[in-house]
Amino acid sequence: MTRLDDILTGRPEADLAVRGFLFTEGPVWDAARHCLSFSDIPADRIYQWSPAGGLAVARAPSGKSNGMTRDLEGRLVVCQHARRRVVRIERDGSETVLADAFDGARLNSPNDVVMRADGSVYFTDPPYGLNAVFGAEGEMELPFAGLFRIGVDGALEALCTTITPNGLAFSPDETLLYVADTELGALFAFDVLGGGDLSPPRLFARVAPGMAAPDGVKVDREGRVYTTGPGGIWIFEPSGRQVGIIGVPELPANLAWGGSEWRDLYITARTSLYHVRLAVAGIPPARAAAGLEVPAP
């Protein structure tokens, strides 16, 4: 049975890395440049930060970007609230649209995104960005908040329409997909079936209904699930048993693994970015890409 002390290298609170933002989200590590990218949604910017290099604006405007990941070549894949689409940022800075409509209707406001080892992209599409502050003006055109997959052939498929999905993350072997439903204050688990389809959702853990949580989700290499919640980062065993909470001074929205050993956890929380060093390693984005493999135990 895991204890919180088994995961920590020091005290059970995250340290401030940098502050002064409007609403931080979407952190993802850049292994090639040894830095973190993250969104400030209302500011319409993507920032780049590292302990050595400090803070820089990487992209403005960003389409009021929210969740981000990296593909098998290390390129950013971005959920753009304002433009109601998922895009890939090419090496020259141009954008390739991966998804912006389904069955003739515009997407709601893509929120968070992950890539499977086969190159397929899974993303969530709740309506949270349909306002002037966090996204674009306009109404929902789809009759649901969907969990979608973009196949390696570019085809877009709705995998689940029965929950309001937010953050999401795969288990280490990609046989499970964990998805946060902020409205219900719950984490759901889906079995990943042949071809990348999903089973119906089943309840994995309760967090805190009505507290804007859970939101972002990540998994460590031993299968523990980390999600944002009141007080900080809530950690669950693969069985669903809660291990404990890593304290964060502000309500966190998302989190990402980083560092040379993938043992640094970066947390976007309202106006700031926080950091905590852990004794366990996380699963890198696009883990099948060269140089991004999960480190051996």
Steps between C-alpha positions, in 0.01 A plus 500: 500500500649830390537783750536865404852495650595231246428746220655815646864605524426776750208680656152434356457845344587638157731799470430814298691511171362819342190716542319793345255337255124512448407130482767238435428168331628235260857432621719266294875437515733550204768231535707639214524852645477400868217744571129510573231640273170613655194707413362818647149481357364856555835653402486306171859382537715190518800548727829315520678473835803326647702547819803593291339710230214662687176605336430592137193540282507213251181577308256794494222488409451134583133459417448515877669165527412264782630141520808399303707192433785399268483266205741225403734759348486733800271758336234673710142385460273774637136534602393849392197627688445815294534327164306191615752258358800274558814593311859387461773765506746426222876563513456822303233628739206435270191318623353181359135454599439148630132543596251787502160347423304179537199399290485851353494676840784702652672350802413655836836608644768227498643481850771237549686256278723192511671291233504123493818315405354418157468872420125531551381805694234497774346829616213630709248759385291648783336842451711683760675723247182646350535841665692819433759442773608141433413454136270604220153641505231274364270217592546125510431351159553140609228344718760355739837553666714234338807289548653470152773312317687619192622184328838470334310540172359833622144372549315651796285272717288572809585231755282611793215750527357409841732699733642853495868416445790721602856377571614159379800266518596145403623229734865393444403214267221703336235241587310762703403860435420714805269797444394772743138617519511832685122531514469175695824541697611160378765309311383236254696211350452359151645174372687561174372238259632369171561773246493767770128494574386540860274306733218683679635713787513367855552704815862492615508756785310791650675833548293808586174596324445874469865591558619528136665164540619261380648668194843391370609135530841329478631150580838390637697203365362274776142574402401747772258770389560868583227759463427857603269562791438729797819536699730377225579185304299193602675166450325163458625144479397305186238339727340842558620529862613854582866528599502865605522860379800708395421849627474794259422855623262574211232276349685305229365447151753268340837328543783347299809285548837642402871515569775272375366205702130590472481533880419873505129574526394843369162634603304784341285666767305814419756786497814291549714202406614263778752218518567197718774237468378143548662165569304337216508572128206590286399400149635742238273629224527301178698237688570300186706782347878467496649654810170512689476145630384431853817453708567156642413447868 
